[in-house]
Amino acid sequence: MTESSTSERRPQPKRTGLVTSDKGDKTIRVSYRYSMKHPKYGKYLRRRTTLHVHDEQNKAKVGNRVEVMACRPISKTKCWRLIRVLGV
């Protein structure tokens, strides 16, 4: 194996969502919505997932749209980190 092939990492998943809570120190809760097709009936369903996100500088506030990226586990429920705040 060459050194370049071992140092390359696959791109981590990114999500864009809305901040629903910023009460924790260096932690925010981000809710993002997506649609999925029902396996049997074919109807599109709206789904929502809440992520616990690491925010080192406490920049994001409730109502902001943010971009987050998956990372190593930081705590029991936190395995996402804040990339940038996109706006209100």
PDB file as gemmi writes it, atoms N, CA and C in Angstrom:
CRYST1    1.000    1.000    1.000  90.00  90.00  90.00 P 1                      
ATOM      1  N   MET A   1       0.835  -1.186   0.000  1.00  0.00           N  
ATOM      2  CA  MET A   1       0.000   0.000   0.000  1.00  0.00           C  
ATOM      3  C   MET A   1       0.878   1.246   0.000  1.00  0.00           C  
ATOM      4  N   THR A   2       0.453   2.201  -0.763  1.00  0.00           N  
ATOM      5  CA  THR A   2       1.192   3.454  -0.770  1.00  0.00           C  
ATOM      6  C   THR A   2       0.670   4.365   0.329  1.00  0.00           C  
ATOM      7  N   GLU A   3       1.448   5.354   0.656  1.00  0.00           N  
ATOM      8  CA  GLU A   3       1.085   6.250   1.745  1.00  0.00           C  
ATOM      9  C   GLU A   3      -0.123   7.119   1.387  1.00  0.00           C  
ATOM     10  N   SER A   4      -0.265   7.485   0.096  1.00  0.00           N  
ATOM     11  CA  SER A   4      -1.368   8.353  -0.301  1.00  0.00           C  
ATOM     12  C   SER A   4      -2.717   7.636  -0.211  1.00  0.00           C  
ATOM     13  N   SER A   5      -2.746   6.323  -0.476  1.00  0.00           N  
ATOM     14  CA  SER A   5      -4.021   5.607  -0.437  1.00  0.00           C  
ATOM     15  C   SER A   5      -4.525   5.410   0.991  1.00  0.00           C  
ATOM     16  N   THR A   6      -3.626   5.301   1.965  1.00  0.00           N  
ATOM     17  CA  THR A   6      -4.065   5.121   3.343  1.00  0.00           C  
ATOM     18  C   THR A   6      -4.499   6.433   3.976  1.00  0.00           C  
ATOM     19  N   SER A   7      -3.989   7.573   3.503  1.00  0.00           N  
ATOM     20  CA  SER A   7      -4.337   8.852   4.125  1.00  0.00           C  
ATOM     21  C   SER A   7      -5.621   9.453   3.554  1.00  0.00           C  
ATOM     22  N   GLU A   8      -6.116   8.939   2.426  1.00  0.00           N  
ATOM     23  CA  GLU A   8      -7.340   9.472   1.847  1.00  0.00           C  
ATOM     24  C   GLU A   8      -8.544   8.995   2.654  1.00  0.00           C  
ATOM     25  N   ARG A   9      -9.466   9.920   2.895  1.00  0.00           N  
ATOM     26  CA  ARG A   9     -10.673   9.586   3.633  1.00  0.00           C  
ATOM     27  C   ARG A   9     -11.873   9.817   2.742  1.00  0.00           C  
ATOM     28  N   ARG A  10     -12.908   9.041   2.964  1.00  0.00           N  
ATOM     29  CA  ARG A  10     -14.115   9.238   2.185  1.00  0.00           C  
ATOM     30  C   ARG A  10     -14.814  10.501   2.681  1.00  0.00           C  
ATOM     31  N   PRO A  11     -15.551  11.177   1.811  1.00  0.00           N  
ATOM     32  CA  PRO A  11     -16.254  12.390   2.239  1.00  0.00           C  
ATOM     33  C   PRO A  11     -17.330  12.073   3.274  1.00  0.00           C  
ATOM     34  N   GLN A  12     -17.396  12.898   4.310  1.00  0.00           N  
ATOM     35  CA  GLN A  12     -18.361  12.707   5.376  1.00  0.00           C  
ATOM     36  C   GLN A  12     -19.718  13.291   4.972  1.00  0.00           C  
ATOM     37  N   PRO A  13     -20.811  12.687   5.444  1.00  0.00           N  
ATOM     38  CA  PRO A  13     -22.137  13.209   5.091  1.00  0.00           C  
ATOM     39  C   PRO A  13     -22.378  14.591   5.701  1.00  0.00           C  
ATOM     40  N   LYS A  14     -23.061  15.437   4.934  1.00  0.00           N  
ATOM     41  CA  LYS A  14     -23.399  16.784   5.382  1.00  0.00           C  
ATOM     42  C   LYS A  14     -24.913  16.934   5.340  1.00  0.00           C  
ATOM     43  N   ARG A  15     -25.443  17.738   6.233  1.00  0.00           N  
ATOM     44  CA  ARG A  15     -26.872  18.013   6.293  1.00  0.00           C  
ATOM     45  C   ARG A  15     -27.071  19.509   6.515  1.00  0.00           C  
ATOM     46  N   THR A  16     -28.191  20.014   6.036  1.00  0.00           N  
ATOM     47  CA  THR A  16     -28.585  21.394   6.278  1.00  0.00           C  
ATOM     48  C   THR A  16     -29.901  21.359   7.035  1.00  0.00           C  
ATOM     49  N   GLY A  17     -29.946  22.097   8.156  1.00  0.00           N  
ATOM     50  CA  GLY A  17     -31.155  22.056   8.964  1.00  0.00           C  
ATOM     51  C   GLY A  17     -31.362  23.325   9.752  1.00  0.00           C  
ATOM     52  N   LEU A  18     -32.364  23.293  10.616  1.00  0.00           N  
ATOM     53  CA  LEU A  18     -32.780  24.446  11.396  1.00  0.00           C  
ATOM     54  C   LEU A  18     -32.456  24.187  12.867  1.00  0.00           C  
ATOM     55  N   VAL A  19     -31.871  25.189  13.548  1.00  0.00           N  
ATOM     56  CA  VAL A  19     -31.531  25.054  14.957  1.00  0.00           C  
ATOM     57  C   VAL A  19     -32.820  25.153  15.777  1.00  0.00           C  
ATOM     58  N   THR A  20     -33.097  24.121  16.582  1.00  0.00           N  
ATOM     59  CA  THR A  20     -34.297  24.123  17.410  1.00  0.00           C  
ATOM     60  C   THR A  20     -33.990  24.415  18.872  1.00  0.00           C  
ATOM     61  N   SER A  21     -32.738  24.226  19.306  1.00  0.00           N  
ATOM     62  CA  SER A  21     -32.375  24.503  20.694  1.00  0.00           C  
ATOM     63  C   SER A  21     -30.894  24.834  20.769  1.00  0.00           C  
ATOM     64  N   ASP A  22     -30.551  25.828  21.603  1.00  0.00           N  
ATOM     65  CA  ASP A  22     -29.137  26.166  21.837  1.00  0.00           C  
ATOM     66  C   ASP A  22     -28.870  26.297  23.332  1.00  0.00           C  
ATOM     67  N   LYS A  23     -29.625  25.581  24.150  1.00  0.00           N  
ATOM     68  CA  LYS A  23     -29.500  25.717  25.595  1.00  0.00           C  
ATOM     69  C   LYS A  23     -28.235  25.079  26.158  1.00  0.00           C  
ATOM     70  N   GLY A  24     -27.714  24.043  25.525  1.00  0.00           N  
ATOM     71  CA  GLY A  24     -26.519  23.385  26.024  1.00  0.00           C  
ATOM     72  C   GLY A  24     -25.265  24.178  25.722  1.00  0.00           C  
ATOM     73  N   ASP A  25     -24.234  24.012  26.552  1.00  0.00           N  
ATOM     74  CA  ASP A  25     -22.958  24.669  26.307  1.00  0.00           C  
ATOM     75  C   ASP A  25     -22.218  23.903  25.216  1.00  0.00           C  
ATOM     76  N   LYS A  26     -21.900  24.585  24.113  1.00  0.00           N  
ATOM     77  CA  LYS A  26     -21.213  24.011  22.957  1.00  0.00           C  
ATOM     78  C   LYS A  26     -22.029  22.922  22.264  1.00  0.00           C  
ATOM     79  N   THR A  27     -23.336  22.895  22.488  1.00  0.00           N  
ATOM     80  CA  THR A  27     -24.206  21.907  21.856  1.00  0.00           C  
ATOM     81  C   THR A  27     -25.464  22.589  21.344  1.00  0.00           C  
ATOM     82  N   ILE A  28     -25.870  22.231  20.129  1.00  0.00           N  
ATOM     83  CA  ILE A  28     -27.138  22.696  19.582  1.00  0.00           C  
ATOM     84  C   ILE A  28     -27.905  21.482  19.080  1.00  0.00           C  
ATOM     85  N   ARG A  29     -29.211  21.630  18.969  1.00  0.00           N  
ATOM     86  CA  ARG A  29     -30.037  20.597  18.355  1.00  0.00           C  
ATOM     87  C   ARG A  29     -30.507  21.113  17.019  1.00  0.00           C  
ATOM     88  N   VAL A  30     -30.266  20.324  15.981  1.00  0.00           N  
ATOM     89  CA  VAL A  30     -30.619  20.708  14.619  1.00  0.00           C  
ATOM     90  C   VAL A  30     -31.635  19.714  14.087  1.00  0.00           C  
ATOM     91  N   SER A  31     -32.717  20.235  13.531  1.00  0.00           N  
ATOM     92  CA  SER A  31     -33.753  19.409  12.945  1.00  0.00           C  
ATOM     93  C   SER A  31     -33.684  19.567  11.431  1.00  0.00           C  
ATOM     94  N   TYR A  32     -33.605  18.452  10.717  1.00  0.00           N  
ATOM     95  CA  TYR A  32     -33.629  18.542   9.262  1.00  0.00           C  
ATOM     96  C   TYR A  32     -34.731  17.647   8.714  1.00  0.00           C  
ATOM     97  N   ARG A  33     -35.346  18.112   7.645  1.00  0.00           N  
ATOM     98  CA  ARG A  33     -36.484  17.426   7.035  1.00  0.00           C  
ATOM     99  C   ARG A  33     -36.072  16.776   5.721  1.00  0.00           C  
ATOM    100  N   TYR A  34     -36.724  15.654   5.421  1.00  0.00           N  
ATOM    101  CA  TYR A  34     -36.497  14.971   4.155  1.00  0.00           C  
ATOM    102  C   TYR A  34     -37.766  14.224   3.778  1.00  0.00           C  
ATOM    103  N   SER A  35     -37.857  13.824   2.528  1.00  0.00           N  
ATOM    104  CA  SER A  35     -39.002  13.060   2.040  1.00  0.00           C  
ATOM    105  C   SER A  35     -38.553  11.660   1.670  1.00  0.00           C  
ATOM    106  N   MET A  36     -39.419  10.696   1.914  1.00  0.00           N  
ATOM    107  CA  MET A  36     -39.129   9.320   1.520  1.00  0.00           C  
ATOM    108  C   MET A  36     -40.383   8.724   0.892  1.00  0.00           C  
ATOM    109  N   LYS A  37     -40.181   7.794   0.013  1.00  0.00           N  
ATOM    110  CA  LYS A  37     -41.293   7.134  -0.653  1.00  0.00           C  
ATOM    111  C   LYS A  37     -41.698   5.904   0.154  1.00  0.00           C  
ATOM    112  N   HIS A  38     -42.994   5.753   0.400  1.00  0.00           N  
ATOM    113  CA  HIS A  38     -43.476   4.593   1.134  1.00  0.00           C  
ATOM    114  C   HIS A  38     -43.200   3.336   0.309  1.00  0.00           C  
ATOM    115  N   PRO A  39     -42.619   2.298   0.942  1.00  0.00           N  
ATOM    116  CA  PRO A  39     -42.219   1.121   0.158  1.00  0.00           C  
ATOM    117  C   PRO A  39     -43.376   0.388  -0.527  1.00  0.00           C  
ATOM    118  N   LYS A  40     -44.555   0.392   0.072  1.00  0.00           N  
ATOM    119  CA  LYS A  40     -45.670  -0.348  -0.511  1.00  0.00           C  
ATOM    120  C   LYS A  40     -46.597   0.545  -1.331  1.00  0.00           C  
ATOM    121  N   TYR A  41     -46.983   1.688  -0.798  1.00  0.00           N  
ATOM    122  CA  TYR A  41     -48.017   2.505  -1.417  1.00  0.00           C  
ATOM    123  C   TYR A  41     -47.490   3.598  -2.340  1.00  0.00           C  
ATOM    124  N   GLY A  42     -46.209   3.922  -2.246  1.00  0.00           N  
ATOM    125  CA  GLY A  42     -45.624   4.880  -3.179  1.00  0.00           C  
ATOM    126  C   GLY A  42     -45.839   6.336  -2.826  1.00  0.00           C  
ATOM    127  N   LYS A  43     -46.597   6.605  -1.773  1.00  0.00           N  
ATOM    128  CA  LYS A  43     -46.826   7.989  -1.368  1.00  0.00           C  
ATOM    129  C   LYS A  43     -45.549   8.553  -0.733  1.00  0.00           C  
ATOM    130  N   TYR A  44     -45.286   9.832  -0.998  1.00  0.00           N  
ATOM    131  CA  TYR A  44     -44.128  10.475  -0.396  1.00  0.00           C  
ATOM    132  C   TYR A  44     -44.485  10.969   0.997  1.00  0.00           C  
ATOM    133  N   LEU A  45     -43.660  10.616   1.961  1.00  0.00           N  
ATOM    134  CA  LEU A  45     -43.870  10.983   3.357  1.00  0.00           C  
ATOM    135  C   LEU A  45     -42.814  11.990   3.782  1.00  0.00           C  
ATOM    136  N   ARG A  46     -43.219  12.961   4.586  1.00  0.00           N  
ATOM    137  CA  ARG A  46     -42.261  13.920   5.125  1.00  0.00           C  
ATOM    138  C   ARG A  46     -41.760  13.401   6.466  1.00  0.00           C  
ATOM    139  N   ARG A  47     -40.458  13.410   6.628  1.00  0.00           N  
ATOM    140  CA  ARG A  47     -39.825  12.934   7.858  1.00  0.00           C  
ATOM    141  C   ARG A  47     -38.950  14.035   8.432  1.00  0.00           C  
ATOM    142  N   ARG A  48     -38.636  13.883   9.718  1.00  0.00           N  
ATOM    143  CA  ARG A  48     -37.786  14.859  10.400  1.00  0.00           C  
ATOM    144  C   ARG A  48     -36.862  14.110  11.336  1.00  0.00           C  
ATOM    145  N   THR A  49     -35.605  14.528  11.401  1.00  0.00           N  
ATOM    146  CA  THR A  49     -34.630  13.937  12.297  1.00  0.00           C  
ATOM    147  C   THR A  49     -33.969  15.047  13.100  1.00  0.00           C  
ATOM    148  N   THR A  50     -33.737  14.804  14.383  1.00  0.00           N  
ATOM    149  CA  THR A  50     -33.065  15.765  15.240  1.00  0.00           C  
ATOM    150  C   THR A  50     -31.654  15.266  15.514  1.00  0.00           C  
ATOM    151  N   LEU A  51     -30.672  16.130  15.289  1.00  0.00           N  
ATOM    152  CA  LEU A  51     -29.270  15.807  15.504  1.00  0.00           C  
ATOM    153  C   LEU A  51     -28.722  16.657  16.647  1.00  0.00           C  
ATOM    154  N   HIS A  52     -27.854  16.082  17.470  1.00  0.00           N  
ATOM    155  CA  HIS A  52     -27.122  16.847  18.465  1.00  0.00           C  
ATOM    156  C   HIS A  52     -25.789  17.221  17.829  1.00  0.00           C  
ATOM    157  N   VAL A  53     -25.486  18.522  17.801  1.00  0.00           N  
ATOM    158  CA  VAL A  53     -24.363  19.034  17.027  1.00  0.00           C  
ATOM    159  C   VAL A  53     -23.407  19.785  17.951  1.00  0.00           C  
ATOM    160  N   HIS A  54     -22.103  19.586  17.751  1.00  0.00           N  
ATOM    161  CA  HIS A  54     -21.072  20.286  18.513  1.00  0.00           C  
ATOM    162  C   HIS A  54     -20.834  21.663  17.901  1.00  0.00           C  
ATOM    163  N   ASP A  55     -21.007  22.703  18.705  1.00  0.00           N  
ATOM    164  CA  ASP A  55     -20.820  24.096  18.279  1.00  0.00           C  
ATOM    165  C   ASP A  55     -19.785  24.721  19.207  1.00  0.00           C  
ATOM    166  N   GLU A  56     -18.523  24.694  18.806  1.00  0.00           N  
ATOM    167  CA  GLU A  56     -17.406  25.084  19.674  1.00  0.00           C  
ATOM    168  C   GLU A  56     -17.502  26.530  20.161  1.00  0.00           C  
ATOM    169  N   GLN A  57     -17.859  27.486  19.285  1.00  0.00           N  
ATOM    170  CA  GLN A  57     -17.903  28.900  19.671  1.00  0.00           C  
ATOM    171  C   GLN A  57     -19.296  29.385  20.069  1.00  0.00           C  
ATOM    172  N   ASN A  58     -20.270  28.509  20.157  1.00  0.00           N  
ATOM    173  CA  ASN A  58     -21.654  28.892  20.469  1.00  0.00           C  
ATOM    174  C   ASN A  58     -22.164  29.972  19.514  1.00  0.00           C  
ATOM    175  N   LYS A  59     -21.913  29.807  18.208  1.00  0.00           N  
ATOM    176  CA  LYS A  59     -22.302  30.808  17.206  1.00  0.00           C  
ATOM    177  C   LYS A  59     -23.769  30.697  16.808  1.00  0.00           C  
ATOM    178  N   ALA A  60     -24.302  29.495  16.728  1.00  0.00           N  
ATOM    179  CA  ALA A  60     -25.658  29.299  16.208  1.00  0.00           C  
ATOM    180  C   ALA A  60     -26.700  29.607  17.265  1.00  0.00           C  
ATOM    181  N   LYS A  61     -27.784  30.241  16.834  1.00  0.00           N  
ATOM    182  CA  LYS A  61     -28.900  30.570  17.713  1.00  0.00           C  
ATOM    183  C   LYS A  61     -30.171  29.902  17.179  1.00  0.00           C  
ATOM    184  N   VAL A  62     -31.192  29.849  17.997  1.00  0.00           N  
ATOM    185  CA  VAL A  62     -32.462  29.222  17.601  1.00  0.00           C  
ATOM    186  C   VAL A  62     -33.027  29.936  16.382  1.00  0.00           C  
ATOM    187  N   GLY A  63     -33.437  29.171  15.384  1.00  0.00           N  
ATOM    188  CA  GLY A  63     -34.007  29.723  14.168  1.00  0.00           C  
ATOM    189  C   GLY A  63     -33.014  29.858  13.034  1.00  0.00           C  
ATOM    190  N   ASN A  64     -31.710  29.735  13.294  1.00  0.00           N  
ATOM    191  CA  ASN A  64     -30.701  29.828  12.233  1.00  0.00           C  
ATOM    192  C   ASN A  64     -30.706  28.569  11.386  1.00  0.00           C  
ATOM    193  N   ARG A  65     -30.416  28.723  10.104  1.00  0.00           N  
ATOM    194  CA  ARG A  65     -30.200  27.591   9.221  1.00  0.00           C  
ATOM    195  C   ARG A  65     -28.696  27.312   9.224  1.00  0.00           C  
ATOM    196  N   VAL A  66     -28.309  26.054   9.453  1.00  0.00           N  
ATOM    197  CA  VAL A  66     -26.900  25.702   9.591  1.00  0.00           C  
ATOM    198  C   VAL A  66     -26.555  24.502   8.726  1.00  0.00           C  
ATOM    199  N   GLU A  67     -25.274  24.361   8.445  1.00  0.00           N  
ATOM    200  CA  GLU A  67     -24.753  23.190   7.743  1.00  0.00           C  
ATOM    201  C   GLU A  67     -23.889  22.417   8.725  1.00  0.00           C  
ATOM    202  N   VAL A  68     -24.142  21.106   8.835  1.00  0.00           N  
ATOM    203  CA  VAL A  68     -23.415  20.263   9.778  1.00  0.00           C  
ATOM    204  C   VAL A  68     -22.796  19.078   9.037  1.00  0.00           C  
ATOM    205  N   MET A  69     -21.769  18.479   9.675  1.00  0.00           N  
ATOM    206  CA  MET A  69     -21.061  17.369   9.062  1.00  0.00           C  
ATOM    207  C   MET A  69     -20.836  16.285  10.109  1.00  0.00           C  
ATOM    208  N   ALA A  70     -20.912  15.044   9.706  1.00  0.00           N  
ATOM    209  CA  ALA A  70     -20.673  13.922  10.613  1.00  0.00           C  
ATOM    210  C   ALA A  70     -19.201  13.904  11.033  1.00  0.00           C  
ATOM    211  N   CYS A  71     -18.948  13.465  12.259  1.00  0.00           N  
ATOM    212  CA  CYS A  71     -17.582  13.375  12.770  1.00  0.00           C  
ATOM    213  C   CYS A  71     -17.507  12.214  13.754  1.00  0.00           C  
ATOM    214  N   ARG A  72     -16.391  12.084  14.416  1.00  0.00           N  
ATOM    215  CA  ARG A  72     -16.227  11.038  15.425  1.00  0.00           C  
ATOM    216  C   ARG A  72     -17.173  11.313  16.594  1.00  0.00           C  
ATOM    217  N   PRO A  73     -17.515  10.320  17.381  1.00  0.00           N  
ATOM    218  CA  PRO A  73     -18.395  10.568  18.522  1.00  0.00           C  
ATOM    219  C   PRO A  73     -17.726  11.487  19.547  1.00  0.00           C  
ATOM    220  N   ILE A  74     -18.430  12.553  19.917  1.00  0.00           N  
ATOM    221  CA  ILE A  74     -17.918  13.513  20.893  1.00  0.00           C  
ATOM    222  C   ILE A  74     -18.499  13.207  22.270  1.00  0.00           C  
ATOM    223  N   SER A  75     -19.729  12.721  22.313  1.00  0.00           N  
ATOM    224  CA  SER A  75     -20.346  12.275  23.556  1.00  0.00           C  
ATOM    225  C   SER A  75     -21.311  11.141  23.206  1.00  0.00           C  
ATOM    226  N   LYS A  76     -22.160  10.788  24.143  1.00  0.00           N  
ATOM    227  CA  LYS A  76     -23.079   9.664  23.913  1.00  0.00           C  
ATOM    228  C   LYS A  76     -24.010   9.920  22.732  1.00  0.00           C  
ATOM    229  N   THR A  77     -24.471  11.155  22.571  1.00  0.00           N  
ATOM    230  CA  THR A  77     -25.429  11.448  21.500  1.00  0.00           C  
ATOM    231  C   THR A  77     -24.882  12.377  20.427  1.00  0.00           C  
ATOM    232  N   LYS A  78     -23.713  12.970  20.628  1.00  0.00           N  
ATOM    233  CA  LYS A  78     -23.173  13.951  19.681  1.00  0.00           C  
ATOM    234  C   LYS A  78     -22.142  13.315  18.764  1.00  0.00           C  
ATOM    235  N   CYS A  79     -22.457  13.284  17.458  1.00  0.00           N  
ATOM    236  CA  CYS A  79     -21.472  12.815  16.483  1.00  0.00           C  
ATOM    237  C   CYS A  79     -21.560  13.660  15.210  1.00  0.00           C  
ATOM    238  N   TRP A  80     -21.986  14.907  15.355  1.00  0.00           N  
ATOM    239  CA  TRP A  80     -22.040  15.867  14.259  1.00  0.00           C  
ATOM    240  C   TRP A  80     -21.367  17.147  14.739  1.00  0.00           C  
ATOM    241  N   ARG A  81     -20.782  17.918  13.810  1.00  0.00           N  
ATOM    242  CA  ARG A  81     -20.190  19.201  14.188  1.00  0.00           C  
ATOM    243  C   ARG A  81     -20.638  20.280  13.212  1.00  0.00           C  
ATOM    244  N   LEU A  82     -20.666  21.498  13.713  1.00  0.00           N  
ATOM    245  CA  LEU A  82     -21.125  22.643  12.942  1.00  0.00           C  
ATOM    246  C   LEU A  82     -20.062  23.050  11.929  1.00  0.00           C  
ATOM    247  N   ILE A  83     -20.464  23.230  10.665  1.00  0.00           N  
ATOM    248  CA  ILE A  83     -19.544  23.736   9.646  1.00  0.00           C  
ATOM    249  C   ILE A  83     -19.706  25.243   9.530  1.00  0.00           C  
ATOM    250  N   ARG A  84     -20.941  25.694   9.317  1.00  0.00           N  
ATOM    251  CA  ARG A  84     -21.177  27.131   9.177  1.00  0.00           C  
ATOM    252  C   ARG A  84     -22.644  27.453   9.402  1.00  0.00           C  
ATOM    253  N   VAL A  85     -22.862  28.718   9.766  1.00  0.00           N  
ATOM    254  CA  VAL A  85     -24.213  29.235   9.934  1.00  0.00           C  
ATOM    255  C   VAL A  85     -24.598  29.895   8.618  1.00  0.00           C  
ATOM    256  N   LEU A  86     -25.692  29.447   8.006  1.00  0.00           N  
ATOM    257  CA  LEU A  86     -26.100  29.942   6.698  1.00  0.00           C  
ATOM    258  C   LEU A  86     -26.949  31.193   6.791  1.00  0.00           C  
ATOM    259  N   GLY A  87     -27.626  31.419   7.887  1.00  0.00           N  
ATOM    260  CA  GLY A  87     -28.464  32.607   8.036  1.00  0.00           C  
ATOM    261  C   GLY A  87     -29.721  32.300   8.808  1.00  0.00           C  
ATOM    262  N   VAL A  88     -30.615  33.274   8.812  1.00  0.00           N  
ATOM    263  CA  VAL A  88     -31.856  33.139   9.580  1.00  0.00           C  
ATOM    264  C   VAL A  88     -32.937  32.510   8.745  1.00  0.00           C  
TER     265      VAL A  88                                                      
END                                                                             
